[in-house]
Every structure is written in C-alpha cells, then in structure tokens.
Amino acid sequence: MNHNFSVRRTRLLELPLAVGIELSSPEEIVVKFKHGKTLDIGSLCYSRRSSERRVIGNGKLVDEDSISMERTESVRLLIRHISDEVGAGIIRYTTLFSRYWVFVKFLDWSDANGFSSAIYDVDSAKTSFVAYGNWLREKILRNELAQNTVSQIQFCVFNILVDFLGLDEQREDFNLVCMNHNAANATELPADGVVARVLALCGNVFDGLANLIINNLPFPHAISVPEYIGCKNNKLWIFPTNLYFVSPSMMESRATRRRPHWQYNYVDGKMSTLEEIAKTESYCNRQAAMRVLKKGELQLQRVNSDKRNGWRIIFASICMNLFLLLLLSRSGSNWEQLRDLPWDNDYKVSSKRQGYRVLKWRAKGKRISIVIPVSLMPDFKRFLKVRDYLLGERECEYLFFGLGPSSQGEPSQIYDDVLRTIYETLRRIDPGLPSVSARQWRARKGDWFLRNYDVAAAAVALQNTDETIKNSYSSVSDDTQCEEFGVFFKGVEDAILPVATAEPSETPSAVGACKSMGNPKSLFEKPPIEPDCQKNEGCFFCENYKLHADERDTRKIISCRYCLEKTHHLTSAEEVNQAVIEPIFKRIDFFLGEIRKRDAEMVDRVTREVEEDGALDNYWLSKLEMLVELGVVN
C-alpha cells in the first residue's frame, strides 16, 4: 500500500525536560539524550510512518492523515515518562536510550501489523506483544536473531508496557524467551598486530601534539610516525590550516581538494618555493603565486605569535582525544565510566600491583579511582597539562570534555562519537587502520589479567564482578586462539593407536593406555594438569599417553567426561573450572574427533550408551556410584 509521506515540522528537546515546560504539539518533538543521541518520539503520533532511516537533524516522514488525538496524548505522556526516568538518574541515560529505541521498534512493528492502538490501549498492546513475541521466535528459528538478543528485546518492551501503560500481567504469562547464559559470547579480542598498529600511531601523534602545546613550539611542526606510513624521514609535518597535514596516502588527491594549500611544502615542513608552486599549474602568473606565499607566511607568523591561537586550541583538543584512546586501551575502563569520569586536580597515586598505579581523587562527593600502567603515568601528566591549557581560566567537572565546533565553545561532556572521530583522524595518516572498540580494549585488558593473574585481579582492574569477567571478557584473540588450538591438538594423532594393536611396554589405564608408566613427560609448557601418573586426567597432557580407536578406550574417555560433567560443580573456584576442567573437556573432544574419523557410528553409539543409558566403563562407573552413595551427586 502506498502512503503519501511528507516532511513534518520538528523541534529538539533535551532530556530531562526543564521544570514547568509545556509539551504543546508533541507530534513535533524529537528528544535528545545526554550523550547526544536522539529519538523521534513525536512521529509516534502518526500511525503511518516511513520505514526509511531519517536524516540526522530531521524527523521521520509521516502520513499526516494518520494522526489521532489518542496517539497524541499518549505520546505526550510517554515523553514525560522518559524524562522522569532520565531525571531520576537511577538508570544510565545510555541504557534508557537503548530501551526506548527498542520500544519504538516494537511500536513500529505494531502499527505495521494492524495493532495501531498498542501505544495507548493496554489490551491492544498485550495482544500485539504476544504476536511480536511469536514473530521474534521465528527470527530465532531462521537464525536471524540470537536467543539472548530476543530475550533482551522482550524484557525491555515488557518493562515499559508495565511502567508506562500499566500492564498488570507477569512475565510468565507471556512465555518469554529466556536468556541462555551458556550462549553468551565473550567479546572478540583484537589481533595483536592491530593493537600494535593503533597504539603506535596514536602514541606518536599524541607525543608530537603534546610537545607542540606544552612547549609552545612553532609551526610547521614535525610529528614522528611509524616507518610503514612512508613519510620522509618518518616525519609528518602539520600546519595551522584546514589541511592539517598531507600524508603519503593523501598526496595523489591533494590537487583535487578545494584548498590544496600549495604554499606549504608538507613533505619537508617549510614554505614552498615559487618553482614548486609553478609545477602545480594552479596559478595563472607569478604575482598570484607570490600573493599566496605571502598569505601563508603571515598565517604562520600570526599563529606562532599567539600562544592561545584557535589553531593551537584545535590541535590541543585532538591531543586530548588521542590520550582518551590511549587511556581506554591501557586502563581497561568502561567507556561510559570514562566518559562520565569527574575530575579534581588534587589526586594521589598509589601502588596497587607491580607495574600498575592507582589514581585516586574526590569529585562530586565521591571517591574516584582508576588503575593505569606505570608506563602511562608520564603521558597522563602531560595530558593534564594539555587539559589545563584547553581550559585556560575555565573549569570543567569532567576529566575529558569537548569544546564544540572548531573547539571554540564552552567545555562540555564528550559524546560517544568522539571515538569515531579519533579513528577518522588517524585514518587520514593510515587509511587501512582498523578500529578497536571500547569493549574490545576492555576485553583485551581483562584477558591480560586473566592470563597473568586470575579472575579476581581482572575483576578489580576492570571494576566488574567475577561473573561478568568470565562471561563477557574471557575471550582470546585470533592469534592467541590459533596458538592455543595448536597446543591442545598437539600429539592427538600420534596418541591414537589402531584397533587391536598394543605396544610392548603399554600399560592399560582408566583413560586409555600408557607406553611408559612411571615416566610422565608433559606435551607442552605449563599444562592445566601436570602429568604425574597419579591423576588419570593428567594423562591427556602426557607425551606417553596412548588411546586405541576401539570401543573399549572410547568408552573410557566418554565415561571420564561424563563423570567430570557430573562433578565439576563441586569445585567452588570457578577459575579452577576454567583453567583445568575446560581444557580436559577440550582435549577429550579432540581425541573423540580423531576416532570419529575412523568410526563415527561407534563413537555416537557409545556416547548414547554412556550418557543416556548409564553404561559407563567399569572404573568410572564404580567411581560415580561411590559419589552417589555419599550423596555428592545425583
């Protein structure tokens, strides 16, 4: 069905709303959250809205004939409701934005599927919510949405329907999709090469700009960059113009720019000569070229004679943003916490763990702390000098702030898009530079602590619970994953023996056989369990371990796995489960995979007999029965 969509008048209201504000013409209102993102709530006054993405700064296209009094009044109440939640401050405004974004998507679906009164009628909303849930379940079956994503969507919509429309049913009444915590994916870690590339470039540019600002150095100013960038003598020269610099990757397109600034020699960091300008064929005569050169010289003199020139402020702002990225990468801070971080210059430094320092200060009546590496402390102190320079005589409650367009406004809290802006600036130097998200930096930090200390240390460093660390951040990079996979797979093929064969020195064991009993030898450094011939599980990591590709030995290792699955919950320390039990499961799976190549039917049959019928190997059966009698397992 074709609709006559048209542009409507809109106006922006910041949340929370000012006290006493009148919400006249709610159909015009676009609400703006504290982090800069907006929701076109006013468009909900119309039951027919364009599904096309709206242009930033504008509202959605609507069919003006589809507006109604009931919807308009409900939207007015919804805007008040959202404002009250933002004003209460109980839930982060970023979280609230996400929740109501999901709720708007639900209303979009409702209006498109015949439930146009769901925004103001609780019975219609209830019916629509049930149908919406069925639609989402179909998405799961088609692998278009993950189970946990659907669960979160339903949770958001249900809570808003309860709080806003007064839905009085319980969650259980709607058969909502449950969260599958086992399916939660840990954040993928960035590859080591990507991390090195980002930090090398970011660190070099920060160093160069910090020196420029702190020491009031003159333009043109040279910044050292990594050799792979391709700059002459590894120096990138910056000038106080709209074309900050011309990296090797920008050389070819320079001539196509509206203002290529030929008066500046970006390769050697100096004023161009008349001969160099003549080669560009951009000026009709010598006099025109000379005027351009003179103008460029005056610009340099003007900027270099003014310590607080606007161009210096711009480069200082870039410098501050680059340190934000450095701190994000090295501290493992949550992005929202870092963005919201209040500051007071009266801070103290203490030692928390070798190689790390804790910065502590008080702000807004609270004690604030952040853990950073010792190696970052000099840069942190230089950053504070740049920060003081940017503020001048002004004050700002946040550690990081923005100064608006061209860095000429008043200090205010940074927006989420600042990270994107940082990467865009760096890509002008290195076009192929990948982005590493705030969550990936955080995950990488947690992974380092997990590998070098333990879950508790990672939780302290990231200021999270142990459970969050294990579920969300205990991932590995592709580089490390390939290395670890190789370690766990090491020796698997060599350990598998053909059916009905036995070596002369072979001794049967509860998990297969041993070719040299009493002489344990680890397959690799620091195995999860050190082989010592006293622990059956340690055999999986021993060079002398052997396994026949027959039913008897297959039943042994499947029975071992079954018993471990039944008893691993008895280990109170979850980190032990992660560091010891999980590697055993992984190793057993490798062995079974190799046997499966030779007799898949046998492996499947024995697995069913053990796990469904309880037909365990005698050794493991007796062990399990003893635990059952003791009441340890069911």
N, C-alpha and C positions, 0 to 999 in steps of 0.2 A: 504493500500500500504506500503510495507516495504522499508525503506530507509537505505542506508549504512552510518550510522552516525559514526563519528570519532572524536577523540580529536584534538583540534587545538592549535596552539601556542597563548598565551595571554600575555598581559603586562598591568600593572595598571598605570593609570594616575589620579593624584589628581586634583580636581576642586577647583578654576578656574585654567585653564591652564596657564603655565608660558608664559610670553610675548615672541613672536617670535618662539614658538615651532612648529616644523613641524609635521603634522599628517600623516606620512607615514604609510602604511599598517593599515588603520583604522579597518580592519577586526579582528585585534588582540586586539583592545583596550577595556578594562574594566574601566569604570570611577568610581572614588571614591569621595563621597561627604564628607563634613567636619565632619559629625557625624559618619563616618566610614563605612556607608553602600555603596554598590556598585551596578552598573547596567552594564550588559554585552551588551553595545550598539553595539560593534563590530560584534556580532553574527547576527545582522540585515542585514549584507552584504550578508547573505545566505538566500534564500527564504525557504529552508527546514531546520528546526532546531528541535532538540529533545524537547519534552514536559516535559521530566524528569527534576526534580529540580537539578540545578547544584551544584557541590561540592564547598564549600567555598574555595576561592583562585583559582579556575579553571573557565574556560569558559564553555558555553553550547556546547553540542555535535552537530555537524552540518554535513550536506551532502556537501562535498567540491565542488561537481559538480554544486551546485545551486548558486554559487556566480556570480555576474554580475557587470559590470562597472557602470551602472546606480545606482544600490543599494549602491555600494562602495562610489561613490561620494556623494550621498545623506546622507549616514552615517557620512562622513567627515564633511559635513555642519551641521548635527544635533549635533555632538559633540561640534562644535564651538558655535552653538546656545545655548546649555545647559550651556557651560562655561561662555558665555556672561551674561546669566541670573543670574548665581551664583555670578559672579564678580560684577554685578550691586548692589547686596545686597538689592534690593527692596523687594524681597520675601524671606522668610526664606528658608534656604537650605533644611530643613526637609520637607517643603511643596513642594519645587521643586522636591525633590526625589520622593515623593508620586505621583505627577502629571506625571512625566516621567515614573514611574513604570506602571501607568495606561495606558499611551500612548504605551508602549512596549507591554502590554497585548492586546491592540487594534490591533497592527501590527501583533502579533502572530495569532489573530483570522483572520485577513485579509488574511494572507499568507495561512492559513489552509483552507480557504473557497473560494479560487480562485481569490483573489484580490491582487496578488503578486506585482503589481506596485503601490500600495497605498502609499508606502514610498517615492516615487519620482514623481508621476503623480497626479496632483490635481484633475482631473476628476475621475480617478480611486478611489482616496481617498474619494471623495464625494459619489460615488456610494457605496463604502464599508461602509462608516459612516452611510448611510441610512439603509443598511442591518443589520449592527451591532446594530443600534437602535431598529429595529424590533426584533432581537434576544434577546436583553435585556428586551424588553417589555414582551416577552414570559416568561422570567425568573420571572418577577413580577407576572404574572398570575399564575405561578406554585408555588408561594411563596418561590422561591429560592433566590430572591434578594428583598430588600426593595425598595420602590419607591424612597426614598431620596438617597439611595446608587446609583441607576441607574442615577438619576439626576446629582449627583456629577461626576460620570464616564463620562457622556456625556459632561458635562461642561468642564472637563479637556481636553478631546480629541478635542472638538471643538476649544477651545482657542489655542491649539498647532497647529492644522491644519491651523488656521488663521495666527498665528505668523510665523510658520515655512514654510508651503507650499504656503501661500498666498491665502487661501480660502477666497473668497470675498462675500459669501452669509451671510445672517443674521441668527441668531438663530431661528427666527420664520419660516424660510424656511424649517426647518428640523423637525418641530413638536416634539421638545424635551420634555422629561418628566419633569414636573415642581416639584419643592420642595413642599412637604406638611409639613408646619411648625407645624401643629397640630399633626402630627405623629412623630415628633422628640422625641426620647426617652431620658429622663434625665438619667444621669449616675447612675447606681445602687450603693447604698451605701453599704460599708462593714458592716457586723453584728458587734454589739458592742463587742461580745466575741472575734471575730477575731482581731479587733483593739487592744483590751487589750492584747491579746496574743503576737502580733507582737511587740507592743511598750514595753511591759515588758521585753521581751528577748533582743530586740535591745538596750534598755536603759541600761540594766545591763551589757551587753558586752561592750558597749561604755564606761561606767563608769570604768570598770576594765582596759580596754586598755588605756584610758586617764591617769589613775593613774600610770600605768606602764611607759608610755612615759614621762609624765611631771615630775614625781618624780624619774626617772631613777631607778626603782625598779628591783631587781634581778629576774632571772628565777630559778626555776619554779615559776609562778605567778598565784595566785588564782583569779578567777572571780566569783562573786556571780551570781547565776542563779535561776530562779523561782523553787519552790519546785517540781512542776509536772515533771521537767526534770529528776529527780531521782538521782542526783549526791549526793555523800556522803557529809553530812553537807552543802548541796546546794552550793558546791564549784566545779567549773570546772577549772582544772589545765592546764595551757598552757606551752609548752616547745618550745625552738628555733630549731625546726626540721620541715621537710616536713609534719609530722603528728603533727599539732599544738596541738591537744587535742584528747582525746578519750572519747566521751560522752557515757552514758549508752547504747544508741542505736547502737553505733559502736563497743561495746565490743565483740560481737559474731563474727564479721567479721574481727577483728584485726589480727587474726592468718593467714588469707588468703592474707593479704597485702604483697607486695614485701619487704617492710621495716616496720615491726611492731614495731621497737624500743623497744624491751623488756628491755633495760637498764633503761627505765624510768617507774616509778610507777605513772600512770596517775590518779589513784584513790586517793592516799594520797599525791601526789605532792612532790615526792622525788626520789632519785636514788633507783633502785630495789636492792634487796639483791641477793646473789648467789643462795640462796634457792629458791627465787621467780623465777629467771631465769631458774633454773633447772626444775621447774614444767612445763615450756613451751616445754621442749624437743626439743628446736631449736638449741642447740649447742652440739657438739659431746663430748666435755670434759670441765673440769673446767677451763683450761687455756684459751680456746676460750671465755668462758663467762666472765672471768676476763678482757680480752682484750676489749671486748665490753663495759664493765662497765667503764674502764679507758678512753676509747674514749668518752663516754658520759659525764664523769666528765670534761674532757678537753674542750668539746664543751661548757658546761655551764660556765666554767671559762673564756673562750675566749669571749663569748658574754657579760657576766656580767662585764668584764673589759673594754669594748668599748662602750661608750655612743652612738655612731653612727654606731653600727654594722648593717650589712644588715638585720638581722632578726628583729631588732628593727624598722628599716625603713618599713619592710613589715607589722608589726603589727600596726604601726602608719598609714599606708595607709588604712588598714582595719578600723581603728578607725575613720578616716576622712570619709570614705564611710558610716559608720553607722550613723554618725551625719548628713550626707546628707539625709538619710532616716528619721531621727528624725525631721529635719527642714522641709522636704517635708510634713510630716504628721501634723506638728503643725502650719505651716505658710500658708498652702493652696496655695503655689506658683505654678505657671505653670511650668511644667517640663523643657520646653525649656528655659524659663526665668531663672530658677535656674541654669541650666547647663551653660548658656551663661553669668551668672552674673559676671561682672567685680568687682574688689575689690581694696580698698585702706585702709590701716590701720588707717587712720585719719577719724574715723567715730564718729557720735554723736548719742545719744539716747534721744528720747523724748517720752512723754506720749500721746497716741492717744485716748485710751479708757480704762476704768478701767480693769486692768488685762492684758493689752497689751502694748507693746513698739514698737516704730518705729525706726529702724536703718537707718541713713541717711549718705551718703558719696558721694564723686565725683569721677568718673572714666571715662576715655576716653572723658573728657569734658562734661559729663552729670551728672545730679543729680540722684542718685540711692536711692531707699528706699525699705524696706521690713518690714512687720508687723509680729511680733512674740509674743507669750505669755511671760509674765514676768517670769514664772516658767522655761522657756527655756534659759533665759539670762546667768545663771551660766554655763550651758553646752556650750553655744555659746562662752563664753570667754575661756573655756578650749579647745574647738575646735581650736580657733585661736592660742593657744599655741602649739597644735599638728601640726597645719599648718606651723607655723614658724619653728618648729623642722624639718619637712619634707623638707622645702626649704633650710634650712641652710643659706648659703650666696647667694643663688639664688633668683630670683624674678619670679612671675607669675601673669599675668594680671587677671586671673580668681579666684574666691573665692574657687571653687573646681577644682581639677586637678588630673591627673593620672601620674604615673612615669614609665609606660610601664611594660614589663615582669619582674617579681621578684622585682618590684619597684626600678630598678637600672638605669632608663633612665632619661631624662630631663623632667621637668614638662610640661604637655600639657593638652588641654581641655579634659574633660571626655567624653566618648561615651555613647550612650543610654544603652548599655548592662551592665552598672555598676549596675543598679537596680537588674537585674537578678543575677549578681554575689553576691550581698549582700544577697539576699534571699537564694542562694545556700549555702553560708557560714553558715547562721543561721539554715538551714535545717540539717546541719551536727550535730547540737545540738538538734533540734526539727524536726524530719523527716516529721511530719504532718503539719508543719507551712504553712498556706495559704499565697499566695501573694496578696498584696493590691497594685493596680496600682497607678501611679502618679495621674491619673484622678480621681480615687476613693478617694484618700486622699483629693484632691481639692474639690470634691463634698461634702465630709463629712464636711469640714470646712465651705463651703457655707451654708450647711444645718444648722449647728450650729448657724451661724449668722442670718439666716432667722428665726429660732425659737426663738432666744433670743433678736434680734434687729429687723431688717427689710431688705428689698431688697437693699436699699441704702447702709446700713452698710456692707452687704455681697459683694456688688459690689466694695466698697472701699477696703475691706480686700483682695479680690481676684484680684483686679485691672482689673475688667471687666465692661462692660455695664450692666445696669439693665436687659435689654432684654436677654443677654447671661446667666445671673444668673438664670433667670426664666425658660429659655428653656433647659439649659444644666445641671444645678446643683441643681434645686429644687426637689430633689428626697428624698426618705426616705429609711432607712434600712429595711430589712425584719422584724427585731424585732419591730421597731417602727411602721411599716406598720400594723403588726398584732394587735398591741395595738390600733392604730387609727381606724382600721376597726371595732374592737370591740366597741369602743366608739360610732361611728356613727350608728352601728347596734343596740346599746343598746335601749331597750324599743320599738322596732319596732313591734315585735309580740304582746306585751301587748297592744299596741295602736290600733291595728286593731280589730274592732268590726264586728260581723256577720251582714249580710244584714237584714234590717227590725227590728233592735233592738236599744234601746235607754236607757241610764241610766237616773234615775230620775232627777239628777242635771245637766244633759247635756245641753249645750248651743251651738247652731249652730254657725259656723264661716266661714270665707271666704276660709279656707283651710281644713275644716272638722268640728270638734266639740271640746268643752272643758267641762271637768267634774267638774271644779271648777273655774269659771270665776272670775277674780279679785284676784286670789291667785297663781300667777306664781311660778313655782318651777323648777329650772334647773335640767336636767338629769345628768349632769356631770360638773366638774370644767371648768371654762373659755370656755363657748360655743362661737361659732362665733357670735351669736346674743343672748344677754341676754333676756330671756322671760320677758315681762312686760305688756302683754295683749293689747298693743297699736300697736304692729307691727305683722302683720299676719305671716311674715317669722319666727319670734321668736317662734311661736307655735311648729315648728318642733323640737325644742330642749327643750320642756317643758314636765314635768312629767305628767301633766294633759291633754295633747293633746290626742284626740281620732279621729279615722278615720274609717268610715264604708266601708266595702268591697262591696260597691254598685256603680252604675253608677253615682249617683249624686256627691258623695265625690271624686270618681276617676276623674270626670271631673273638680272638683275644683282644685285638686293639679296639674293636667296636664295643666290646664289653667294658674295656678300660674307659673309653669315652663316656659310656652310659653311666658308669659309677661316678666319674668326675662331675658329670652334669647333675647327678643327684646330690652330691656332697659339697660342691664348690661354694654354696651359700653359707656353709659353716665357717668359712674364712671371714672373719669380721672386717679385716682390712681390704677394702675394695682394690687398693693399689696392688695387693698381692695377687688378686684375681687377674688384674690386667697384665701384670708383669710376668706371672708364672703360668696360671691356668690357661689363659687365652692362647699363649704360644704353643702349649701342648695340644690343644684342640686343632690349631692351625697345622701343626706337624703331622698329627694323625690324619687330617684331611688330605694332606699331600700324599701320604702313603696309600691311603684308600684310592685316591685318584690314579695313582700309578697301577695299582692292582686292577682297578676298573678297566683300564685299557686292555687288560688281558682276559678278564671275565666279569663283565658288568652285571650279568644276571646273577651270578653267585654273590657279589657284593650287595646287591639290592635285596636278595632273599635273606642273607644273614642279618642285614640291618633290620629287616622287618621282624625276624625271629627274636632278635635281642630286644629291640625297643618296644615291640607290641606284645610278644608272647613271653618275654622274660627268659628266653633260652640263652642265658649268658654262659661264657666259658666257666668251668668249674671253679677255678681260683677266684675269679671276680664274683661269681655267684655266692660263694661262701663268705666273701668279704662283705657283700651287700646284705646278706641275711643276718650277719652279726650286727651290723649297724641298725637293721630293722628291729632286732630283738632288744637292742639297747634303747630304742625309741628315738634315735638320732634322725632317721629318715623314715618316710612312709613307704 
